[in-house]
Amino acid sequence: MQRVAVTGASGVIGRRLCPDLSQSYEIVRLDRADADINLDITDLARLKGALAGCQAVIHLAASVSPQSPWQDVERNNIDGTYKVFEAARQAGCQRVIFASSHHVVGMYNKMPHPAADGESRAPLGADLPPRPDSLYAVSKVFGEALGRYYSDNFGMRVACIRIGAVTETDSPVPRRSMLPWKRDAAAEKRMAAKWLSHRDLAGLIRAVLASDVSFAVVYAVGDNKGRFLDLAPAREIFGHFPLDGSR
């Protein structure tokens, strides 16, 4: 059975992903608290030890808010991500799945972009140059570039998954208390357009773990009405077709 480590295992995504994957893999849960191994991802020596014997690591741990201050982004998302890749390399872990974000192309949706037909625009492709909308997003661009470096220079298999929106309730629109912005019809519509169900995220992760792709950047989003992120890369590279979608 393949041994897979998951950083940020106690977070919104990790708490749901780990039980699903544990049916097929030996999961090592890593987090600052409430995990198999409690550690800080900036501690390279301990992280290397935790990844010993693992064939893959799913890197979820991060400061996840686009409003995160720079000191948190620098420590957790820049230094922490580097330490995860480097610890994986030193431990002989050959695959890293990096949880990136749709925010790396977030500015495209804030700029004028008239559609050719006057009604709808084509989904954003994974090959577009990054246009991050926050310092948080900048850190995710860094993580993707770092993954490319470790793949090219050390032969590691790296998949960067640009996650849309995963909710605790597995609903396209979360509870009002979870929304950092004013809730209105437009906000709910946008949230539903980038929603990803728990089982579809697990399905994509499984598809990546079963592949021999050396490097890829794909969107992790459901087949949603109004979707503005392209599903084609995940379909073509990993053969993943989401089962769920908002309507």
C-alpha positions as CSV (number, residue, x, y, z in Angstrom):
1,M,0.0,0.0,0.0
2,Q,1.4,3.4,-1.0
3,R,2.3,5.6,1.9
4,V,1.1,9.2,1.5
5,A,1.7,12.1,3.8
6,V,-0.8,15.0,4.0
7,T,0.2,18.4,5.5
8,G,-2.5,20.5,6.9
9,A,-4.4,17.3,7.6
10,S,-6.7,19.0,10.2
11,G,-7.8,21.8,7.9
12,V,-11.2,22.1,6.0
13,I,-9.9,20.0,3.1
14,G,-7.6,17.6,5.0
15,R,-10.3,16.5,7.5
16,R,-12.4,15.2,4.6
17,L,-9.7,14.1,2.2
18,C,-7.7,11.9,4.6
19,P,-10.6,9.5,5.5
20,D,-11.4,9.0,1.9
21,L,-7.8,8.3,0.8
22,S,-7.2,6.0,3.8
23,Q,-9.4,3.4,2.1
24,S,-6.7,2.9,-0.5
25,Y,-3.5,4.4,0.9
26,E,-1.6,4.4,4.2
27,I,-2.1,8.1,5.2
28,V,0.3,10.0,7.5
29,R,-1.5,13.0,8.8
30,L,0.8,16.0,9.5
31,D,-0.3,19.2,11.2
32,R,0.5,21.5,14.1
33,A,-2.2,19.8,16.2
34,D,-4.6,16.9,16.1
35,A,-2.6,14.8,13.7
36,D,-0.6,11.6,13.5
37,I,2.6,13.7,13.7
38,N,2.3,17.2,15.1
39,L,4.9,19.5,13.6
40,D,5.5,22.9,12.0
41,I,6.2,22.6,8.3
42,T,9.0,25.2,8.6
43,D,11.0,22.6,10.7
44,L,13.0,20.9,7.9
45,A,14.6,18.2,10.0
46,R,11.4,17.0,11.6
47,L,9.6,17.2,8.3
48,K,12.2,15.1,6.6
49,G,11.8,12.5,9.4
50,A,8.0,12.5,9.0
51,L,8.2,11.9,5.3
52,A,10.6,9.0,5.6
53,G,9.1,6.0,3.8
54,C,6.4,8.0,2.1
55,Q,6.0,7.8,-1.7
56,A,4.0,11.0,-2.0
57,V,3.1,14.1,0.0
58,I,-0.1,16.2,-0.5
59,H,0.8,19.7,0.6
60,L,-2.3,21.5,1.9
61,A,-0.8,23.4,4.9
62,A,-0.8,27.2,4.3
63,S,-2.2,30.5,5.3
64,V,-5.3,30.2,3.2
65,S,-7.0,33.6,3.2
66,P,-6.3,36.0,0.3
67,Q,-6.2,38.7,3.1
68,S,-3.4,37.0,5.0
69,P,-0.6,39.5,6.0
70,W,2.8,39.2,4.4
71,Q,4.5,37.8,7.5
72,D,2.1,34.8,7.5
73,V,2.4,34.3,3.8
74,E,6.2,34.5,3.9
75,R,6.5,32.0,6.8
76,N,3.8,29.5,6.0
77,N,3.4,29.7,2.2
78,I,6.9,30.6,1.0
79,D,9.3,29.1,3.5
80,G,6.9,26.3,4.5
81,T,6.3,25.2,0.9
82,Y,10.1,25.2,0.2
83,K,10.7,23.1,3.3
84,V,8.0,20.6,2.2
85,F,9.6,20.2,-1.3
86,E,13.1,20.0,0.1
87,A,12.2,17.6,2.9
88,A,10.4,15.4,0.3
89,R,13.6,15.4,-1.9
90,Q,15.9,14.5,1.0
91,A,13.5,11.8,2.3
92,G,13.3,10.2,-1.2
93,C,9.6,11.0,-1.6
94,Q,9.2,11.2,-5.4
95,R,5.7,12.8,-5.7
96,V,4.4,16.1,-4.4
97,I,0.8,17.3,-4.9
98,F,0.7,21.0,-4.3
99,A,-2.5,22.7,-3.3
100,S,-2.5,25.9,-5.4
101,S,-5.4,28.2,-5.9
102,H,-7.5,29.8,-8.6
103,H,-6.4,33.1,-7.1
104,V,-3.2,32.8,-9.2
105,V,-5.3,34.0,-12.1
106,G,-7.7,36.0,-10.1
107,M,-7.0,39.3,-11.7
108,Y,-8.2,38.1,-15.1
109,N,-11.8,38.2,-13.6
110,K,-11.3,41.7,-12.3
111,M,-10.2,43.2,-15.6
112,P,-12.3,44.1,-18.6
113,H,-12.7,41.0,-20.8
114,P,-15.5,41.2,-23.3
115,A,-16.5,37.9,-24.7
116,A,-16.4,37.3,-28.4
117,D,-20.0,36.5,-28.6
118,G,-21.1,39.2,-26.2
119,E,-22.6,36.8,-23.8
120,S,-20.0,34.5,-22.2
121,R,-16.2,34.2,-22.0
122,A,-14.1,31.1,-22.4
123,P,-12.9,29.4,-19.2
124,L,-9.5,30.5,-18.0
125,G,-6.9,28.0,-19.2
126,A,-4.1,26.6,-17.0
127,D,-1.5,27.8,-19.5
128,L,-2.3,31.5,-19.0
129,P,0.5,33.6,-17.5
130,P,-0.3,34.1,-13.8
131,R,-2.1,37.2,-12.7
132,P,-2.3,36.9,-8.9
133,D,-4.9,38.9,-7.0
134,S,-3.2,39.0,-3.6
135,L,0.0,38.2,-1.8
136,Y,-1.5,34.9,-0.9
137,A,-1.9,34.2,-4.6
138,V,1.7,35.3,-5.2
139,S,2.8,32.6,-2.8
140,K,0.9,30.0,-4.8
141,V,2.6,31.2,-8.0
142,F,5.9,30.7,-6.1
143,G,4.8,27.1,-5.1
144,E,4.0,26.2,-8.7
145,A,7.4,27.6,-9.9
146,L,9.1,25.7,-7.1
147,G,7.3,22.5,-8.2
148,R,8.6,23.0,-11.7
149,Y,12.1,23.4,-10.4
150,Y,12.0,20.3,-8.3
151,S,10.5,18.3,-11.2
152,D,13.1,19.5,-13.7
153,N,16.1,19.3,-11.5
154,F,15.4,16.3,-9.3
155,G,13.0,14.2,-11.3
156,M,10.2,14.5,-8.8
157,R,6.6,14.1,-10.1
158,V,4.7,17.3,-9.2
159,A,1.1,18.2,-9.7
160,C,-0.1,21.7,-8.9
161,I,-3.9,21.7,-8.3
162,R,-5.5,25.1,-8.5
163,I,-8.5,24.6,-6.1
164,G,-11.7,26.5,-6.6
165,A,-13.9,26.5,-3.5
166,V,-14.2,23.6,-1.1
167,T,-16.8,24.1,1.7
168,E,-17.2,22.4,5.1
169,T,-20.8,21.5,4.3
170,D,-20.0,20.2,0.8
171,S,-22.5,22.7,-0.6
172,P,-21.9,25.1,-3.5
173,V,-22.8,28.0,-1.1
174,P,-21.4,27.8,2.4
175,R,-23.0,29.0,5.6
176,R,-23.3,32.7,6.0
177,S,-20.8,32.7,8.8
178,M,-18.1,31.2,6.5
179,L,-18.2,34.1,4.0
180,P,-15.6,36.8,4.5
181,W,-17.6,39.1,2.1
182,K,-21.1,40.5,2.0
183,R,-23.5,37.7,0.8
184,D,-25.6,38.6,-2.2
185,A,-26.9,36.9,-5.3
186,A,-23.8,37.8,-7.3
187,A,-21.4,36.5,-4.6
188,E,-23.4,33.3,-4.3
189,K,-23.3,32.8,-8.0
190,R,-19.6,33.2,-8.2
191,M,-19.0,30.9,-5.3
192,A,-21.2,28.2,-6.9
193,A,-19.2,28.6,-10.2
194,K,-15.9,27.7,-8.6
195,W,-17.3,25.0,-6.2
196,L,-15.6,21.6,-5.8
197,S,-17.2,18.7,-4.0
198,H,-15.3,16.6,-1.5
199,R,-15.5,13.5,-3.6
200,D,-14.4,15.2,-6.8
201,L,-11.3,16.6,-5.0
202,A,-10.5,13.1,-3.7
203,G,-11.1,11.7,-7.2
204,L,-8.6,14.1,-8.7
205,I,-6.0,13.3,-6.0
206,R,-6.5,9.6,-6.7
207,A,-6.0,10.2,-10.4
208,V,-2.8,12.1,-9.8
209,L,-1.4,9.4,-7.5
210,A,-2.1,6.7,-10.1
211,S,-0.3,8.6,-12.9
212,D,3.3,8.9,-14.0
213,V,3.0,12.6,-15.1
214,S,6.2,14.5,-14.3
215,F,4.7,17.9,-14.0
216,A,1.2,19.5,-14.5
217,V,-0.9,22.5,-13.5
218,V,-4.6,21.8,-13.5
219,Y,-7.8,23.4,-12.0
220,A,-9.8,21.5,-9.4
221,V,-13.3,22.6,-9.9
222,G,-16.7,21.0,-10.4
223,D,-18.7,20.9,-13.7
224,N,-20.6,24.0,-12.5
225,K,-23.0,26.3,-14.2
226,G,-21.1,29.6,-14.9
227,R,-17.7,27.9,-14.4
228,F,-14.8,30.2,-15.4
229,L,-12.0,27.7,-14.9
230,D,-11.1,25.2,-17.6
231,L,-11.7,21.5,-16.8
232,A,-9.8,20.3,-19.9
233,P,-6.3,20.1,-18.4
234,A,-7.4,17.7,-15.6
235,R,-9.4,15.6,-18.1
236,E,-6.6,15.4,-20.6
237,I,-3.7,14.9,-18.3
238,F,-5.1,12.8,-15.5
239,G,-8.4,11.5,-17.0
240,H,-10.4,13.1,-14.2
241,F,-14.0,14.0,-14.9
242,P,-15.9,15.7,-12.0
243,L,-19.0,13.9,-10.9
244,D,-20.6,16.9,-9.2
245,G,-21.5,20.4,-10.3
246,S,-23.7,23.3,-9.2
247,R,-26.7,24.3,-11.2
